[in-house]
Amino acid sequence: MIFESDVLEVEEAQMIKDALMLCLKNEEPTVKLDLRNINKIDLSVIQLFLSLQKSLHNQNRNMTLINCTNSVIEALELCGCSKLFECTYE
């Protein structure tokens, strides 16, 4: 899933939640969230990512953040979540 918006904040949380729920319904072993366009992400969206990761773990599946921008990496570090997410580049 590629996020088109450059900002992921609480205002978009419901739309993001709906999109992430679709990821739970597919049967891919690894859900990849492409964050190449993201310049700003807030804690509400990071919480949604954590929830998705937990739900996928319960299904014996994985989640990977790909193409994280410096802004995303910094936000993950600030909230103490950087070690909870695998971030790769493709």
N, C-alpha and C positions, 0 to 999 in steps of 0.2 A: 504494500500500500504506500503510495507516494502522497505526501501532503502538499497541496498546491499553494496554500496560504503561507505567508512568511511569518505569521504570528499565530501561536497556539495559546490562547488564554481562556479564562473562565467564560467569556462571552461565546466562545465556540465549543464549550465543553459538551453540550448535549449533542451537537452534530458529530463531534469526535467520538463520543460514547456510542452513538448509533453505528458509526463506521467500524469501530472496534468490535462491536457485537457481531457484525457480519464476519469478522475474522474468526470468531469462536465457532461459527457455523460451518466454515469450510473445513476440509480435512487435511490441509497441508501440515506436515510435521513441524515446520518452523514458519512462524509468521514474521515477515520482515516489514519493519516500518521505516520507510525512507524519509529522512529528515533533512535532505540536502537543501531545501528551500527555507528552512526555519531560521529566523533571526531572533526570535523571542519566544520563550516557552515559560509558562508559569507553573506553580506547584499543583494547581487543580488538574492540569493535563498530565503532569508526571504521576499524580495519584491514579489517574485513569490507566496509564501505562503499567503501574504496579499491580492494579487490579486485574488487568488483562494477563499479565505475566503469571499471576497466581492462578487464575482460572485455567490458563494453558498448562501450567505445571500439573494441575489436578487431572488434566486429560493426557498426561504424559507427552506433552508437546512443548515447544520452545518459542521464545520470542527474541528477535535480534533487532537492534536499532542499527540502521546502516546510514552511511554518509552523514554522520553527525557534524554539524557546524561547530565552530568554536563557542558560539552562544549557547548551544545545547549542552555541550560538554561542561561549560562553566556553570550553567544552571543545575545540572546533575551533581556537580561537585559541591555547590553551595548548599543544596538541600540534603547532602550526605547520601545520595543515591548512585553515585558514579560506579561503585563496586557491585551494584545490584543488576546493572544492565550490561550486556555485551554490546559493544559498539564497533562495527566493522566498516570497511570502505569497499565499495564495488564500483 
